[in-house]
Amino acid sequence: MTDITAPATASQPVLCVQHLGKTFGEHTVLKDIDFTVNKGDVICIIGPSGSGKSTLLRCVNLFERPTSGKIVFCGDDNACQNPRLLRQRVGMVFQNFNLFNNLNVLHNCTLGPRKVLKMGKTEAETLAKKYLAAVGMDSYLNAKPKQLSGGQKQRVAIARALCMGPQVLLFDEPTSALDPEMVGEVLSVMSDLAQQGLTMLVVTHEMNFARNVANRVIFMDDGVIVEQGTPQQIFDAPQQQRTKDFLSRS
């Protein structure tokens, strides 16, 4: 795979989530969430369905406005008040791809850089081809999403996110919509990105990926962080009974 990002150097805060809460009407989805993302971190968020994992990612990227608490990006409180500015720095890969079906693969990847970053057509296409090659999709530049498998669509979605030059890339259950035989190709791309130093926050049900690729694992249940630590701490020596119960069923 083409090297797509500078390797992580000394650990430095990229994103701080502080006392984050989110309610929908009278329903509390997130309660007092605290964690820090450092440069080069690969953090996997695991937990049962309905525990608030995806809502947390949507709050980090301001698709949902937190009800309480705050998000600090690279020490700058103001960066997290402007969704357009924040999303230039914090990319998102969705479980259902969210590609534009009327655009070909190349155009899907150049649209953001041209419209948001005001990049010229030639520069945007050069960048898109670089990242499509990095995820093994450079031979599908003119294909429409309907011509691609689920795994191919997700690889295009990852390339599209990378074209925006994010400092953190969020993945919301990126393999959950895929057939089992296609999961491996997407996880392989994500593993390569991690090895190259990309900072990643991943909501996933893929326990092997969390164990083998993440440097930190967060276990959530009922809207709270129950436990967090290294993969070895979480998978081999969990401290909380809720964590033990979840892992015994996974």
CYANA upper distance limits for C-alpha pairs under 8 A (distance plus 0.5 A):
  1 MET  CA    133 ALA  CA      8.24
  1 MET  CA    134 ALA  CA      5.59
  1 MET  CA    135 VAL  CA      7.62
  1 MET  CA    136 GLY  CA      8.45
  1 MET  CA    192 ASP  CA      7.87
  2 THR  CA    130 LYS  CA      8.30
  2 THR  CA    131 TYR  CA      8.50
  2 THR  CA    133 ALA  CA      7.80
  2 THR  CA    134 ALA  CA      5.50
  3 ASP  CA    134 ALA  CA      8.10
  3 ASP  CA    196 GLN  CA      7.26
  4 ILE  CA    131 TYR  CA      7.79
  4 ILE  CA    134 ALA  CA      7.84
  4 ILE  CA    193 LEU  CA      8.27
  4 ILE  CA    196 GLN  CA      7.76
  5 THR  CA    196 GLN  CA      6.77
  5 THR  CA    197 GLY  CA      7.13
  5 THR  CA    198 LEU  CA      6.91
  6 ALA  CA    196 GLN  CA      7.49
  6 ALA  CA    197 GLY  CA      7.07
  6 ALA  CA    198 LEU  CA      8.40
  7 PRO  CA     40 GLY  CA      8.10
  7 PRO  CA    196 GLN  CA      6.00
  7 PRO  CA    197 GLY  CA      4.99
  7 PRO  CA    198 LEU  CA      7.96
  8 ALA  CA     39 LYS  CA      6.69
  8 ALA  CA     40 GLY  CA      5.42
  8 ALA  CA    196 GLN  CA      8.31
  8 ALA  CA    197 GLY  CA      5.36
  8 ALA  CA    198 LEU  CA      7.90
  9 THR  CA     39 LYS  CA      8.11
  9 THR  CA     40 GLY  CA      8.19
 10 ALA  CA     39 LYS  CA      8.21
 11 SER  CA     38 ASN  CA      6.20
 11 SER  CA     39 LYS  CA      6.00
 11 SER  CA     40 GLY  CA      7.76
 12 GLN  CA     38 ASN  CA      5.57
 12 GLN  CA     39 LYS  CA      5.92
 13 PRO  CA     36 THR  CA      7.34
 13 PRO  CA     37 VAL  CA      6.48
 13 PRO  CA     38 ASN  CA      4.83
 13 PRO  CA     39 LYS  CA      6.78
 13 PRO  CA     74 CYS  CA      6.65
 13 PRO  CA     75 GLY  CA      8.16
 14 VAL  CA     36 THR  CA      8.20
 14 VAL  CA     37 VAL  CA      6.15
 14 VAL  CA     38 ASN  CA      5.66
 14 VAL  CA     39 LYS  CA      6.30
 14 VAL  CA     73 PHE  CA      6.36
 14 VAL  CA     74 CYS  CA      5.08
 14 VAL  CA     75 GLY  CA      8.10
 14 VAL  CA    167 GLN  CA      8.30
 14 VAL  CA    168 VAL  CA      8.29
 15 LEU  CA     36 THR  CA      6.32
 15 LEU  CA     37 VAL  CA      5.49
 15 LEU  CA     38 ASN  CA      7.38
 15 LEU  CA     71 ILE  CA      7.61
 15 LEU  CA     72 VAL  CA      6.24
 15 LEU  CA     73 PHE  CA      5.11
 15 LEU  CA     74 CYS  CA      6.32
 15 LEU  CA     75 GLY  CA      8.23
 16 CYS  CA     34 ASP  CA      8.20
 16 CYS  CA     35 PHE  CA      6.65
 16 CYS  CA     36 THR  CA      4.94
 16 CYS  CA     37 VAL  CA      6.76
 16 CYS  CA     71 ILE  CA      6.18
 16 CYS  CA     72 VAL  CA      5.50
 16 CYS  CA     73 PHE  CA      6.96
 16 CYS  CA     74 CYS  CA      8.43
 17 VAL  CA     33 ILE  CA      7.37
 17 VAL  CA     34 ASP  CA      5.74
 17 VAL  CA     35 PHE  CA      5.84
 17 VAL  CA     36 THR  CA      6.63
 17 VAL  CA     60 VAL  CA      8.37
 17 VAL  CA     69 GLY  CA      8.34
 17 VAL  CA     70 LYS  CA      6.73
 17 VAL  CA     71 ILE  CA      5.19
 17 VAL  CA     72 VAL  CA      7.05
 18 GLN  CA     32 ASP  CA      8.03
 18 GLN  CA     33 ILE  CA      6.91
 18 GLN  CA     34 ASP  CA      5.30
 18 GLN  CA     35 PHE  CA      7.37
 18 GLN  CA     69 GLY  CA      6.10
 18 GLN  CA     70 LYS  CA      5.86
 18 GLN  CA     71 ILE  CA      6.66
 18 GLN  CA     72 VAL  CA      8.40
 19 HIS  CA     31 LYS  CA      8.04
 19 HIS  CA     32 ASP  CA      4.65
 19 HIS  CA     33 ILE  CA      5.46
 19 HIS  CA     34 ASP  CA      5.89
 19 HIS  CA     68 SER  CA      7.63
 19 HIS  CA     69 GLY  CA      5.07
 19 HIS  CA     70 LYS  CA      7.29
 20 LEU  CA     30 LEU  CA      7.52
 20 LEU  CA     31 LYS  CA      7.03
 20 LEU  CA     32 ASP  CA      5.44
 20 LEU  CA     33 ILE  CA      5.20
 20 LEU  CA     34 ASP  CA      7.22
 20 LEU  CA     66 PRO  CA      7.10
 20 LEU  CA     67 THR  CA      8.05
 20 LEU  CA     68 SER  CA      6.03
 20 LEU  CA     69 GLY  CA      4.67
 20 LEU  CA     70 LYS  CA      6.45
 20 LEU  CA     71 ILE  CA      8.23
 21 GLY  CA     28 THR  CA      8.35
 21 GLY  CA     29 VAL  CA      8.00
 21 GLY  CA     30 LEU  CA      5.27
 21 GLY  CA     31 LYS  CA      5.21
 21 GLY  CA     32 ASP  CA      5.91
 21 GLY  CA     33 ILE  CA      7.13
 21 GLY  CA     66 PRO  CA      6.44
 21 GLY  CA     67 THR  CA      5.96
 21 GLY  CA     68 SER  CA      5.28
 21 GLY  CA     69 GLY  CA      6.63
 22 LYS  CA     28 THR  CA      6.65
 22 LYS  CA     29 VAL  CA      6.08
 22 LYS  CA     30 LEU  CA      5.38
 22 LYS  CA     31 LYS  CA      7.40
 22 LYS  CA     65 ARG  CA      8.30
 22 LYS  CA     66 PRO  CA      5.62
 22 LYS  CA     67 THR  CA      5.16
 22 LYS  CA     68 SER  CA      7.10
 23 THR  CA     27 HIS  CA      5.97
 23 THR  CA     28 THR  CA      4.73
 23 THR  CA     29 VAL  CA      6.01
 23 THR  CA     30 LEU  CA      7.43
 23 THR  CA     67 THR  CA      6.74
 24 PHE  CA     28 THR  CA      6.90
 24 PHE  CA     29 VAL  CA      7.79
 28 THR  CA    223 GLY  CA      8.04
 29 VAL  CA     51 SER  CA      8.07
 29 VAL  CA     52 GLY  CA      6.22
 29 VAL  CA     55 THR  CA      8.11
 29 VAL  CA    222 ASP  CA      7.89
 29 VAL  CA    223 GLY  CA      5.67
 30 LEU  CA     52 GLY  CA      6.61
 30 LEU  CA     55 THR  CA      8.35
 30 LEU  CA     56 LEU  CA      7.78
 30 LEU  CA    222 ASP  CA      8.30
 30 LEU  CA    223 GLY  CA      4.72
 30 LEU  CA    224 VAL  CA      6.68
 31 LYS  CA    223 GLY  CA      6.11
 31 LYS  CA    224 VAL  CA      5.97
 32 ASP  CA     69 GLY  CA      8.00
 32 ASP  CA    224 VAL  CA      7.46
 33 ILE  CA    224 VAL  CA      6.82
 33 ILE  CA    225 ILE  CA      6.96
 34 ASP  CA    225 ILE  CA      8.41
 37 VAL  CA     41 ASP  CA      6.86
 37 VAL  CA     43 ILE  CA      8.30
 38 ASN  CA    199 THR  CA      8.11
 39 LYS  CA    198 LEU  CA      8.44
 39 LYS  CA    199 THR  CA      6.29
 40 GLY  CA    194 ALA  CA      8.20
 40 GLY  CA    197 GLY  CA      5.42
 40 GLY  CA    198 LEU  CA      6.06
 40 GLY  CA    199 THR  CA      4.91
 40 GLY  CA    200 MET  CA      7.99
 41 ASP  CA    197 GLY  CA      8.32
 41 ASP  CA    198 LEU  CA      8.10
 41 ASP  CA    199 THR  CA      5.55
 41 ASP  CA    200 MET  CA      6.72
 41 ASP  CA    201 LEU  CA      8.38
 41 ASP  CA    214 ALA  CA      8.14
 41 ASP  CA    215 ASN  CA      6.96
 41 ASP  CA    216 ARG  CA      8.01
 42 VAL  CA    194 ALA  CA      7.12
 42 VAL  CA    198 LEU  CA      8.33
 42 VAL  CA    199 THR  CA      6.36
 42 VAL  CA    200 MET  CA      5.22
 42 VAL  CA    201 LEU  CA      6.51
 42 VAL  CA    202 VAL  CA      7.98
 42 VAL  CA    213 VAL  CA      7.74
 42 VAL  CA    214 ALA  CA      5.27
 42 VAL  CA    215 ASN  CA      6.11
 42 VAL  CA    216 ARG  CA      7.09
 43 ILE  CA    200 MET  CA      6.75
 43 ILE  CA    201 LEU  CA      5.42
 43 ILE  CA    202 VAL  CA      6.59
 43 ILE  CA    214 ALA  CA      5.99
 43 ILE  CA    215 ASN  CA      6.81
 43 ILE  CA    216 ARG  CA      5.38
 43 ILE  CA    217 VAL  CA      6.09
 43 ILE  CA    218 ILE  CA      7.72
 44 CYS  CA    201 LEU  CA      6.54
 44 CYS  CA    202 VAL  CA      5.18
 44 CYS  CA    203 VAL  CA      6.30
 44 CYS  CA    204 THR  CA      7.19
 44 CYS  CA    210 ALA  CA      6.19
 44 CYS  CA    214 ALA  CA      6.54
 44 CYS  CA    216 ARG  CA      7.04
 44 CYS  CA    217 VAL  CA      5.38
 44 CYS  CA    218 ILE  CA      6.70
 45 ILE  CA     53 LYS  CA      7.29
 45 ILE  CA    201 LEU  CA      7.98
 45 ILE  CA    202 VAL  CA      6.46
 45 ILE  CA    203 VAL  CA      5.21
 45 ILE  CA    204 THR  CA      6.87
 45 ILE  CA    217 VAL  CA      6.42
 45 ILE  CA    218 ILE  CA      5.22
 45 ILE  CA    219 PHE  CA      6.44
 45 ILE  CA    220 MET  CA      7.58
 46 ILE  CA     53 LYS  CA      7.97
 46 ILE  CA    203 VAL  CA      6.71
 46 ILE  CA    204 THR  CA      6.37
 46 ILE  CA    205 HIS  CA      6.84
 46 ILE  CA    217 VAL  CA      7.78
 46 ILE  CA    218 ILE  CA      6.66
 46 ILE  CA    219 PHE  CA      5.48
 46 ILE  CA    220 MET  CA      6.75
 47 GLY  CA     51 SER  CA      6.90
 47 GLY  CA     53 LYS  CA      7.99
 47 GLY  CA    205 HIS  CA      8.19
 47 GLY  CA    219 PHE  CA      5.94
 47 GLY  CA    220 MET  CA      5.49
 47 GLY  CA    221 ASP  CA      6.36
 47 GLY  CA    246 PHE  CA      7.70
 48 PRO  CA    220 MET  CA      8.13
 48 PRO  CA    221 ASP  CA      7.02
 48 PRO  CA    246 PHE  CA      7.82
 50 GLY  CA    221 ASP  CA      8.47
 50 GLY  CA    222 ASP  CA      7.75
 51 SER  CA    220 MET  CA      6.57
 51 SER  CA    221 ASP  CA      5.09
 51 SER  CA    222 ASP  CA      5.10
 51 SER  CA    223 GLY  CA      5.67
 51 SER  CA    224 VAL  CA      8.20
 52 GLY  CA     56 LEU  CA      6.58
 52 GLY  CA    220 MET  CA      7.90
 52 GLY  CA    221 ASP  CA      7.90
 52 GLY  CA    222 ASP  CA      7.40
 52 GLY  CA    223 GLY  CA      5.53
 52 GLY  CA    224 VAL  CA      8.37
 53 LYS  CA     57 LEU  CA      7.15
 53 LYS  CA    203 VAL  CA      6.94
 53 LYS  CA    220 MET  CA      7.49
 53 LYS  CA    223 GLY  CA      8.32
 54 SER  CA     58 ARG  CA      6.77
 54 SER  CA    172 ASP  CA      6.68
 54 SER  CA    203 VAL  CA      7.37
 55 THR  CA     59 CYS  CA      6.67
 55 THR  CA     64 GLU  CA      7.98
 56 LEU  CA     60 VAL  CA      6.77
 57 LEU  CA     61 ASN  CA      6.86
 57 LEU  CA    170 LEU  CA      7.46
 57 LEU  CA    172 ASP  CA      7.64
 57 LEU  CA    203 VAL  CA      8.45
 58 ARG  CA     62 LEU  CA      6.39
 58 ARG  CA     63 PHE  CA      5.42
 58 ARG  CA     64 GLU  CA      5.92
 59 CYS  CA     63 PHE  CA      6.45
 59 CYS  CA     64 GLU  CA      5.23
 59 CYS  CA     65 ARG  CA      6.28
 59 CYS  CA     66 PRO  CA      6.31
 60 VAL  CA     71 ILE  CA      7.44
 61 ASN  CA     83 PRO  CA      7.81
 61 ASN  CA     86 LEU  CA      7.50
 61 ASN  CA     87 ARG  CA      6.96
 61 ASN  CA     90 VAL  CA      7.06
 61 ASN  CA     91 GLY  CA      8.25
 61 ASN  CA     92 MET  CA      8.17
 62 LEU  CA     66 PRO  CA      8.31
 62 LEU  CA     80 CYS  CA      8.32
 62 LEU  CA     83 PRO  CA      6.35
 62 LEU  CA     86 LEU  CA      8.48
 63 PHE  CA     83 PRO  CA      8.41
 66 PRO  CA     70 LYS  CA      7.91
 71 ILE  CA     77 ASP  CA      7.51
 71 ILE  CA     80 CYS  CA      6.77
 72 VAL  CA     76 ASP  CA      6.21
 72 VAL  CA     77 ASP  CA      5.35
 72 VAL  CA     78 ASN  CA      8.42
 72 VAL  CA     79 ALA  CA      7.97
 72 VAL  CA     80 CYS  CA      6.97
 73 PHE  CA     77 ASP  CA      6.98
 73 PHE  CA     79 ALA  CA      6.75
 73 PHE  CA     80 CYS  CA      7.03
 76 ASP  CA     80 CYS  CA      8.14
 77 ASP  CA     81 GLN  CA      7.87
 78 ASN  CA     82 ASN  CA      7.82
 79 ALA  CA     85 LEU  CA      7.19
 79 ALA  CA     86 LEU  CA      6.46
 80 CYS  CA     85 LEU  CA      8.41
 80 CYS  CA     86 LEU  CA      6.38
 81 GLN  CA     86 LEU  CA      8.38
 82 ASN  CA     86 LEU  CA      6.59
 83 PRO  CA     87 ARG  CA      6.52
 84 ARG  CA     88 GLN  CA      7.17
 85 LEU  CA     89 ARG  CA      7.58
 86 LEU  CA     90 VAL  CA      6.49
 87 ARG  CA     91 GLY  CA      6.37
 87 ARG  CA    166 PRO  CA      8.45
 88 GLN  CA    116 VAL  CA      8.46
 88 GLN  CA    164 MET  CA      6.70
 88 GLN  CA    165 GLY  CA      7.82
 88 GLN  CA    166 PRO  CA      6.77
 89 ARG  CA    164 MET  CA      8.17
 89 ARG  CA    165 GLY  CA      7.45
 89 ARG  CA    166 PRO  CA      4.90
 89 ARG  CA    167 GLN  CA      5.74
 89 ARG  CA    168 VAL  CA      7.11
 90 VAL  CA    166 PRO  CA      5.66
 90 VAL  CA    167 GLN  CA      6.50
 90 VAL  CA    168 VAL  CA      5.36
 90 VAL  CA    169 LEU  CA      6.21
 90 VAL  CA    170 LEU  CA      7.63
 91 GLY  CA    161 ALA  CA      6.12
 91 GLY  CA    162 LEU  CA      8.00
 91 GLY  CA    164 MET  CA      7.89
 91 GLY  CA    166 PRO  CA      5.90
 91 GLY  CA    167 GLN  CA      8.31
 91 GLY  CA    168 VAL  CA      6.79
 91 GLY  CA    169 LEU  CA      5.13
 91 GLY  CA    170 LEU  CA      6.40
 92 MET  CA    161 ALA  CA      6.94
 92 MET  CA    169 LEU  CA      6.27
 92 MET  CA    170 LEU  CA      5.14
 92 MET  CA    171 PHE  CA      6.43
 92 MET  CA    172 ASP  CA      8.08
 93 VAL  CA     97 PHE  CA      7.44
 93 VAL  CA    157 ALA  CA      6.85
 93 VAL  CA    158 ILE  CA      6.66
 93 VAL  CA    161 ALA  CA      7.29
 93 VAL  CA    169 LEU  CA      8.01
 93 VAL  CA    170 LEU  CA      6.60
 93 VAL  CA    171 PHE  CA      5.30
 93 VAL  CA    172 ASP  CA      6.74
 93 VAL  CA    174 PRO  CA      7.24
 94 PHE  CA     98 ASN  CA      7.20
 94 PHE  CA    157 ALA  CA      8.48
 94 PHE  CA    171 PHE  CA      6.80
 94 PHE  CA    172 ASP  CA      5.70
 94 PHE  CA    173 GLU  CA      7.59
 94 PHE  CA    174 PRO  CA      6.50
 95 GLN  CA    171 PHE  CA      8.29
 95 GLN  CA    172 ASP  CA      6.19
 95 GLN  CA    173 GLU  CA      5.78
 95 GLN  CA    174 PRO  CA      4.90
 95 GLN  CA    175 THR  CA      6.98
 95 GLN  CA    176 SER  CA      6.71
 95 GLN  CA    177 ALA  CA      6.56
 96 ASN  CA    174 PRO  CA      8.17
 96 ASN  CA    177 ALA  CA      6.74
 97 PHE  CA    153 LYS  CA      6.87
 97 PHE  CA    154 GLN  CA      6.09
 97 PHE  CA    157 ALA  CA      6.35
 98 ASN  CA    157 ALA  CA      8.07
 99 LEU  CA    108 ASN  CA      7.23
 99 LEU  CA    145 PRO  CA      7.52
 99 LEU  CA    153 LYS  CA      8.15
 99 LEU  CA    157 ALA  CA      7.28
100 PHE  CA    108 ASN  CA      6.91
100 PHE  CA    145 PRO  CA      8.05
101 ASN  CA    144 LYS  CA      6.99
101 ASN  CA    145 PRO  CA      6.02
101 ASN  CA    146 LYS  CA      7.35
102 ASN  CA    144 LYS  CA      7.53
103 LEU  CA    107 HIS  CA      6.28
103 LEU  CA    108 ASN  CA      6.41
103 LEU  CA    144 LYS  CA      6.70
103 LEU  CA    145 PRO  CA      8.26
104 ASN  CA    108 ASN  CA      6.63
104 ASN  CA    141 LEU  CA      7.25
104 ASN  CA    142 ASN  CA      5.74
104 ASN  CA    143 ALA  CA      5.72
104 ASN  CA    144 LYS  CA      4.86
104 ASN  CA    145 PRO  CA      7.32
105 VAL  CA    109 CYS  CA      7.02
105 VAL  CA    140 TYR  CA      7.18
105 VAL  CA    141 LEU  CA      5.52
105 VAL  CA    142 ASN  CA      6.42
105 VAL  CA    143 ALA  CA      6.26
105 VAL  CA    144 LYS  CA      6.58
105 VAL  CA    145 PRO  CA      7.46
105 VAL  CA    156 VAL  CA      7.42
106 LEU  CA    110 THR  CA      6.78
106 LEU  CA    125 GLU  CA      7.64
106 LEU  CA    128 ALA  CA      7.11
106 LEU  CA    129 LYS  CA      7.86
106 LEU  CA    141 LEU  CA      5.39
106 LEU  CA    142 ASN  CA      7.02
107 HIS  CA    111 LEU  CA      6.39
108 ASN  CA    112 GLY  CA      8.43
108 ASN  CA    160 ARG  CA      7.33
109 CYS  CA    113 PRO  CA      8.29
109 CYS  CA    128 ALA  CA      6.15
109 CYS  CA    156 VAL  CA      8.19
109 CYS  CA    159 ALA  CA      7.42
109 CYS  CA    160 ARG  CA      4.90
109 CYS  CA    161 ALA  CA      8.35
109 CYS  CA    163 CYS  CA      7.19
110 THR  CA    114 ARG  CA      6.61
110 THR  CA    121 LYS  CA      8.22
110 THR  CA    124 ALA  CA      5.86
110 THR  CA    125 GLU  CA      6.54
110 THR  CA    128 ALA  CA      6.61
110 THR  CA    160 ARG  CA      8.06
110 THR  CA    163 CYS  CA      8.03
111 LEU  CA    115 LYS  CA      6.45
112 GLY  CA    116 VAL  CA      5.89
112 GLY  CA    117 LEU  CA      7.45
112 GLY  CA    160 ARG  CA      8.44
112 GLY  CA    163 CYS  CA      8.26
112 GLY  CA    164 MET  CA      7.33
113 PRO  CA    117 LEU  CA      5.22
113 PRO  CA    118 LYS  CA      6.76
113 PRO  CA    119 MET  CA      6.05
113 PRO  CA    124 ALA  CA      6.61
113 PRO  CA    163 CYS  CA      7.22
113 PRO  CA    164 MET  CA      6.47
114 ARG  CA    118 LYS  CA      5.17
114 ARG  CA    119 MET  CA      5.03
114 ARG  CA    120 GLY  CA      6.74
114 ARG  CA    121 LYS  CA      7.28
114 ARG  CA    124 ALA  CA      7.02
115 LYS  CA    119 MET  CA      7.97
117 LEU  CA    164 MET  CA      8.21
119 MET  CA    123 GLU  CA      7.01
119 MET  CA    124 ALA  CA      6.46
120 GLY  CA    124 ALA  CA      6.52
121 LYS  CA    125 GLU  CA      6.58
122 THR  CA    126 THR  CA      6.66
123 GLU  CA    127 LEU  CA      6.69
124 ALA  CA    128 ALA  CA      6.57
125 GLU  CA    129 LYS  CA      6.54
126 THR  CA    130 LYS  CA      6.79
127 LEU  CA    131 TYR  CA      6.98
127 LEU  CA    163 CYS  CA      6.96
128 ALA  CA    132 LEU  CA      6.49
128 ALA  CA    159 ALA  CA      7.73
128 ALA  CA    160 ARG  CA      7.79
128 ALA  CA    163 CYS  CA      6.58
129 LYS  CA    133 ALA  CA      6.48
129 LYS  CA    138 ASP  CA      6.72
129 LYS  CA    141 LEU  CA      8.44
130 LYS  CA    134 ALA  CA      6.78
131 TYR  CA    135 VAL  CA      6.95
131 TYR  CA    159 ALA  CA      5.69
131 TYR  CA    160 ARG  CA      8.32
131 TYR  CA    162 LEU  CA      7.39
131 TYR  CA    163 CYS  CA      7.37
132 LEU  CA    136 GLY  CA      6.63
132 LEU  CA    137 MET  CA      5.38
132 LEU  CA    138 ASP  CA      5.43
132 LEU  CA    156 VAL  CA      7.23
132 LEU  CA    159 ALA  CA      6.03
133 ALA  CA    137 MET  CA      6.07
133 ALA  CA    138 ASP  CA      5.06
134 ALA  CA    159 ALA  CA      8.29
135 VAL  CA    155 ARG  CA      6.48
135 VAL  CA    156 VAL  CA      8.04
135 VAL  CA    158 ILE  CA      8.35
135 VAL  CA    159 ALA  CA      7.22
135 VAL  CA    189 VAL  CA      6.69
136 GLY  CA    155 ARG  CA      8.33
137 MET  CA    141 LEU  CA      7.88
137 MET  CA    152 GLN  CA      7.82
137 MET  CA    155 ARG  CA      7.75
137 MET  CA    156 VAL  CA      7.37
143 ALA  CA    147 GLN  CA      6.79
143 ALA  CA    148 LEU  CA      8.00
144 LYS  CA    148 LEU  CA      7.70
145 PRO  CA    153 LYS  CA      6.94
148 LEU  CA    152 GLN  CA      6.21
148 LEU  CA    153 LYS  CA      6.52
149 SER  CA    153 LYS  CA      6.70
150 GLY  CA    154 GLN  CA      6.77
150 GLY  CA    177 ALA  CA      8.07
150 GLY  CA    178 LEU  CA      6.18
150 GLY  CA    179 ASP  CA      7.96
150 GLY  CA    182 MET  CA      7.60
151 GLY  CA    155 ARG  CA      6.79
151 GLY  CA    178 LEU  CA      7.02
151 GLY  CA    182 MET  CA      5.63
151 GLY  CA    183 VAL  CA      7.33
151 GLY  CA    185 GLU  CA      7.18
151 GLY  CA    186 VAL  CA      6.69
152 GLN  CA    156 VAL  CA      6.76
153 LYS  CA    157 ALA  CA      6.68
154 GLN  CA    158 ILE  CA      6.72
154 GLN  CA    174 PRO  CA      7.82
154 GLN  CA    186 VAL  CA      7.47
155 ARG  CA    159 ALA  CA      6.78
155 ARG  CA    186 VAL  CA      6.91
155 ARG  CA    189 VAL  CA      8.10
156 VAL  CA    160 ARG  CA      6.57
157 ALA  CA    161 ALA  CA      6.78
158 ILE  CA    162 LEU  CA      6.75
159 ALA  CA    163 CYS  CA      6.76
160 ARG  CA    164 MET  CA      7.77
161 ALA  CA    165 GLY  CA      8.06
161 ALA  CA    166 PRO  CA      7.87
161 ALA  CA    169 LEU  CA      8.16
162 LEU  CA    166 PRO  CA      6.86
167 GLN  CA    198 LEU  CA      8.15
167 GLN  CA    199 THR  CA      7.17
168 VAL  CA    198 LEU  CA      7.71
168 VAL  CA    199 THR  CA      5.47
168 VAL  CA    200 MET  CA      6.17
168 VAL  CA    201 LEU  CA      7.88
169 LEU  CA    198 LEU  CA      8.13
169 LEU  CA    199 THR  CA      6.83
169 LEU  CA    200 MET  CA      5.42
169 LEU  CA    201 LEU  CA      6.87
170 LEU  CA    200 MET  CA      6.39
170 LEU  CA    201 LEU  CA      5.36
170 LEU  CA    202 VAL  CA      6.37
171 PHE  CA    200 MET  CA      8.01
171 PHE  CA    201 LEU  CA      6.78
171 PHE  CA    202 VAL  CA      5.14
171 PHE  CA    203 VAL  CA      6.55
172 ASP  CA    202 VAL  CA      6.76
172 ASP  CA    203 VAL  CA      5.56
172 ASP  CA    204 THR  CA      7.56
173 GLU  CA    202 VAL  CA      7.66
173 GLU  CA    203 VAL  CA      5.66
173 GLU  CA    204 THR  CA      5.24
173 GLU  CA    205 HIS  CA      7.58
174 PRO  CA    186 VAL  CA      8.44
174 PRO  CA    203 VAL  CA      8.47
174 PRO  CA    204 THR  CA      7.83
175 THR  CA    183 VAL  CA      6.12
175 THR  CA    186 VAL  CA      7.63
175 THR  CA    187 LEU  CA      8.33
175 THR  CA    204 THR  CA      8.37
176 SER  CA    205 HIS  CA      8.41
178 LEU  CA    182 MET  CA      6.51
178 LEU  CA    183 VAL  CA      6.59
179 ASP  CA    183 VAL  CA      7.20
180 PRO  CA    184 GLY  CA      8.32
182 MET  CA    186 VAL  CA      7.52
183 VAL  CA    187 LEU  CA      6.79
184 GLY  CA    188 SER  CA      6.47
185 GLU  CA    189 VAL  CA      6.99
186 VAL  CA    190 MET  CA      6.83
187 LEU  CA    191 SER  CA      6.53
187 LEU  CA    209 PHE  CA      7.87
188 SER  CA    192 ASP  CA      6.78
189 VAL  CA    193 LEU  CA      6.83
190 MET  CA    194 ALA  CA      6.74
191 SER  CA    195 GLN  CA      6.76
191 SER  CA    213 VAL  CA      6.93
192 ASP  CA    196 GLN  CA      6.85
193 LEU  CA    197 GLY  CA      7.13
193 LEU  CA    198 LEU  CA      6.17
194 ALA  CA    198 LEU  CA      5.84
194 ALA  CA    199 THR  CA      7.69
194 ALA  CA    200 MET  CA      7.86
194 ALA  CA    213 VAL  CA      7.76
204 THR  CA    210 ALA  CA      8.24
206 GLU  CA    210 ALA  CA      6.97
207 MET  CA    211 ARG  CA      6.55
207 MET  CA    250 SER  CA      8.20
208 ASN  CA    212 ASN  CA      6.44
209 PHE  CA    213 VAL  CA      5.99
209 PHE  CA    214 ALA  CA      7.71
210 ALA  CA    214 ALA  CA      5.64
210 ALA  CA    217 VAL  CA      7.39
210 ALA  CA    231 PRO  CA      7.47
211 ARG  CA    231 PRO  CA      5.60
211 ARG  CA    232 GLN  CA      7.88
211 ARG  CA    235 PHE  CA      7.74
212 ASN  CA    231 PRO  CA      8.16
214 ALA  CA    230 THR  CA      8.43
214 ALA  CA    231 PRO  CA      7.37
215 ASN  CA    230 THR  CA      6.31
215 ASN  CA    231 PRO  CA      7.09
216 ARG  CA    228 GLN  CA      7.63
216 ARG  CA    229 GLY  CA      5.95
216 ARG  CA    230 THR  CA      5.00
216 ARG  CA    231 PRO  CA      6.47
217 VAL  CA    228 GLN  CA      6.07
217 VAL  CA    229 GLY  CA      6.10
217 VAL  CA    230 THR  CA      6.39
217 VAL  CA    231 PRO  CA      6.26
217 VAL  CA    234 ILE  CA      7.36
218 ILE  CA    225 ILE  CA      7.30
218 ILE  CA    226 VAL  CA      8.37
218 ILE  CA    227 GLU  CA      6.63
218 ILE  CA    228 GLN  CA      4.83
218 ILE  CA    229 GLY  CA      7.27
219 PHE  CA    225 ILE  CA      6.47
219 PHE  CA    226 VAL  CA      6.31
219 PHE  CA    227 GLU  CA      5.86
219 PHE  CA    228 GLN  CA      6.52
219 PHE  CA    243 THR  CA      7.38
220 MET  CA    224 VAL  CA      6.06
220 MET  CA    225 ILE  CA      5.03
220 MET  CA    226 VAL  CA      5.98
220 MET  CA    227 GLU  CA      7.74
221 ASP  CA    225 ILE  CA      7.18
221 ASP  CA    226 VAL  CA      6.99
221 ASP  CA    242 ARG  CA      8.47
226 VAL  CA    240 GLN  CA      7.80
226 VAL  CA    242 ARG  CA      8.11
226 VAL  CA    243 THR  CA      7.86
227 GLU  CA    234 ILE  CA      8.18
227 GLU  CA    238 PRO  CA      8.47
227 GLU  CA    239 GLN  CA      8.15
227 GLU  CA    240 GLN  CA      7.51
227 GLU  CA    243 THR  CA      7.82
228 GLN  CA    234 ILE  CA      7.36
229 GLY  CA    233 GLN  CA      6.25
229 GLY  CA    234 ILE  CA      6.50
230 THR  CA    234 ILE  CA      6.77
231 PRO  CA    235 PHE  CA      6.25
231 PRO  CA    236 ASP  CA      8.22
232 GLN  CA    236 ASP  CA      5.75
232 GLN  CA    237 ALA  CA      7.45
233 GLN  CA    237 ALA  CA      5.46
233 GLN  CA    238 PRO  CA      6.43
234 ILE  CA    238 PRO  CA      5.18
234 ILE  CA    239 GLN  CA      8.30
234 ILE  CA    243 THR  CA      8.32
235 PHE  CA    247 LEU  CA      7.89
238 PRO  CA    243 THR  CA      6.80
238 PRO  CA    244 LYS  CA      6.64
239 GLN  CA    243 THR  CA      7.92
239 GLN  CA    244 LYS  CA      8.21
240 GLN  CA    244 LYS  CA      6.95
241 GLN  CA    245 ASP  CA      6.57
242 ARG  CA    246 PHE  CA      6.72
243 THR  CA    247 LEU  CA      6.68
244 LYS  CA    248 SER  CA      6.56
245 ASP  CA    249 ARG  CA      7.12
246 PHE  CA    250 SER  CA      6.88
